[in-house]
Amino acid sequence: MKALADEDKLWKAWWIAGIPVAWLVTGLVLLAEGAHSAGYRGAGDVLDVTQFLIYFAWFRLAWRASRNIGHSAWRPVARGVLAAGLVLSAMF
């Protein structure tokens, strides 16, 4: 399977890349919370940073792909959801 490129449609970045990223980030958040609760603050912090960087890489891909939406009215909606997800990812 070829890698997703900037000129790909948003749905590809959202569904083909986004679903595995969501699973991975969710797993990392759960592991980080478990590490923090168990007193392993350093490991929890590393997992938190890792999940943020993974989300940020996907965020950049989806942001660039949002230029390729068939109906331009959806562009600000998609970018708003992406930005909200980035803020939430940074908060947790």
Buried (B, 14 or more C-beta within 10 A) or exposed (E): EEEBEEEBBBBBBBEEBBEEBEEBBEEBBEBBBEBBEEEBEEBBEBBBEBBBEBBEEBBBBBBBBBBBBEEEEEBEEBBEEBEEBBEEBEEE
